[in-house]
Amino acid sequence: MPGNPLKLTDPRAMRALAHPARIAIWAHLGLRGPATATECAEVAGLSPSACSYHLRALAKYGFVEEDPDSAADGRQRPWRARVVAVETETGHDPAADVAAQFLVENVRVAVEELRAQFEGRRSEFPVEWQRAAGGSTDVVHVTPAELTELRRRIFELAGEYRRFEAAERPAGTLPVLLQYDAIPWFEPEEAR
């Protein structure tokens, strides 16, 4: 179900999603809605046939699915995101830990590219978007249980604004990437 985080434990699924072209395709479908392989190919910088291959790989692990209801005619084969949020579960399987690290790093690279594009063109955006966009840094002192609860609450709050259906969005609504990190700021020995 879109919006609910899919907990990834399978290293193969993590590796499948970690491919940069697949991240771009998946993000496009999640942000913009159903699209054909040809439309996704433009976003990912691929040929339509290569994009079809990547869409099938994403579908194999449940990230996307075909969406015949949104086809304009019988020849089109649109796809849609099945899931828009994922979490990796680590600490149980060394192969999953490596795959999770690979996925997280590739998503981070994609996000940094998006951030650089925005910063390079910030002055071209309307002033209200320039002021609203950006990040902040904070420090919290929490237990593991409290951090888990904090992350859940942030995700729940963001859920109020996901609005996958265009009819649910107020005028002037545009897609914004919301990312936050919860990074331990202590040495492993301190937690033992």
N, C-alpha and C positions, 0 to 999 in steps of 0.2 A: 504494500500500500504506500503510495507516495507520501513522503513526509515522515514516515516512521523510520527510525534508523534500522538498517539491516545489519545485524551483528555478524561480521565476517570472521569465520574461524578456519575456513578451507584455504590453504595456501594457493591452490590453483585458481580459485575465484579472485583472490587478491592480486595474483600475477596477471590474470586476464584483464582486470580493471586498470592495472597500473600502466598499461601502454599509453603513451602520450596521446595518440590519435583517439583511443577509446575514451580517455578522460574528456577530450574535447567533444566527441560525439555525444557521450552521456550527458555532459553539462549542457550542451545545446538542446537536447531533447527535454531535459529537466527545466530549463529556463524558458524555452520558446514553444514547447509543446510538440505534437506530432510532426514528423518530417520524413521525407523519402531519403533513400541512400544518396541520391543525386544532391539533394539539399544539404545533407550532412557532409558530403564529400567536400563541398566548398568550404565549410567551417574547418574541417580537419586537414585540408590541403592534400586530399587523396583523389584517386579516380573513383567513380561510382562503384566499380566492381570491387576495388580494394575496400571501400567503405562498407559494402554489403558483407564482405568477409568479417570485418570488425563488428558489425551489428549482430551477425550470427554468433560470434564469440561472446558478446555481451549478453545475448539472449540465452545462451547455454547456461549461464550462471544466474539468470533471473534479473539482470539489471535493466533490460529493455524487453519489449515484446512488439510484435506486429500489431497494428491498429487499423484493421480494415474499415472500421466505422468512419474514420476520418478521410478516407480516400475520395478524391474528387471524381474519379471514374474507376472502372474495373481494372485498368492497367497499372495504376499506382499502387505501391506497397509502402504505405507510411509506417513508421515505427514510433513508439512512445516510451518514455521512461516508466519503469515499474516501481523504481525506488529512487529517491533523490538524496537520501542521507545514509551513510554507512559508518559503522564503527568497527575498528579492528580489535579483536580480543587477542592479547598476547600473554606470554608467561607460561603457557601449557605445552607448546610444541615448538622446538627450534626452527622447523621449516616454516611454520606460520609466523614466527617472530621475524624471520628474514623477509618473508613476503610482505608482511605488514610494514616493515621499515621501507621497503622498495616502493610500496603504494603511497605511503605518507610522503616520502621524498618527491615522487613524481607529481603528486597533487600540489605539494608546496611549490614546486617549480612552475606549474601552470598558474597558480595563484600569484606568484611573484611577477610573472609575465603580465598578467592582467593588471596588477598594481602599477607596474612600470608604464603600461599603456595609459592608464588613468593619469598618473602623475605627469607624464609627458604632454598630456593634453588638458590638464586640470583647468587652465585659464579659459579654455573654450567652452566649458560647461557653464550652465546658468549659475549665478552666485549662490542661490539657495542650495543647489546640489554640491557646490564646492564646500559650503559650510557644513552640510549634513554628513558628507562623506569623511572618512578618515578613521583612525583607530585611537586606542588609548591603552595605556599600560597600567597595571595595578598589581598589588601584592595582597594575597589573603593568607591567613594562617589557619589551616584546616586539618582535620583528620582525613584519612582516605574515605571514610563514609560521608563526611561532609562535602568533600570534593565531588564525589559521585552524585550527591544530591544537588549540588550547585550546578553541575553540568546538565543534569536532568531538567532542572528548573529553567535554565537558559534556553535549552532546546524547546521546552514547552512554551515559553514566552515567544520565541521566534516563530513557533508554529501558528500563532495567531495572525501572522503576517505573510504566510506562504502563499495563500490564495491561488491555487493552481488553476481555477476556472476564471477566465477573463471577466465573467459577469460578477464575480465576487470583489473585483478590484475597483476602488474609487478612481475617479478621473485623475490623471497625472501619475498613476502608479507605474513604476518601471522596475525591472529586476536589479537587485543589489546582492552582491556576494557578501555574506556575513560569515566571518571566520574568527574563531578565537582558539587560543591554545591554553592548556592547563599544564604547565611545565614545572616539574619539581625544581625548586631553587635551593636544593640542599644536596649533600653528598649521600650516596647510598648507605654509608655507615651510620649516618645520623638517624636513619629510619629503623635500624635494628635494635 
